[in-house]
Amino acid sequence: MVATASKDEIERFRIKIGDVIITKDSELWSDIGVPAVVRYEADDLVCGYHLAILRPKADELSGEFLLRCLQDRLIATQLHVAANGITRYGLSQGSIKSCLIPVPPLGEQGELVSHLMEATRDLTLAISKAQAEIDLIREYRTRLVADVVTGQLDVRHLDLPEVEESLIEAIDAVESDDPDEELEAQEVE
């Protein structure tokens, strides 16, 4: 692929192991400041323009620790509040730099990260498995819809039972991908 960036820009935006990437632009206020840590690198891999690279000083701050800090609700709220916009939100470089985070000694950062990884291991595995199942169900739904639309699957003879309103609401909530949307637990017969 032909790059539209100059060699200087490619070098400046090349991501490195330990960098933390955050979303700096988004249509959703809640998507501002979402972090990810870089665990692999490649010579031709650069950061996109809707993202920001946070490159911790190796002798002061661990990328893994910075990731955990930015995942904290109180720290993430600093970025949300600093975001400007109405239909599209954005963070300025100054807003990112003014975010307050704790910076304990490096050894303590490593211990905290290890403790968090151990404490959340089962939860992380459960989330990963659930996400894989959700992805498979969405893939199956897409395939099923395509088969019906193209006529490969005839559904005219199917007699569908009445679907309770609570089930429809639950399906709509899952399909909306809105993490802030909450549904009351309701029994579905």
Secondary structure, 3 states (H helix, E strand, C coil): CCCCCCHHHHHHCECCCCCEEEECEECCHHHCCCEEECCCCCCCCECCCCEEEECCCCCCCCHHHHHHHHHCHHHHHHHHHHCECCCCEECCHHHHHCCCCCCCCHHHHHHHHHHHHHHCHHHHHHHHHHHHHHHHHHHHHHHHHHHHHCCCCCCCCCCCCCCCHHHHHHHHHHHHCCCCCCCCCCCCC
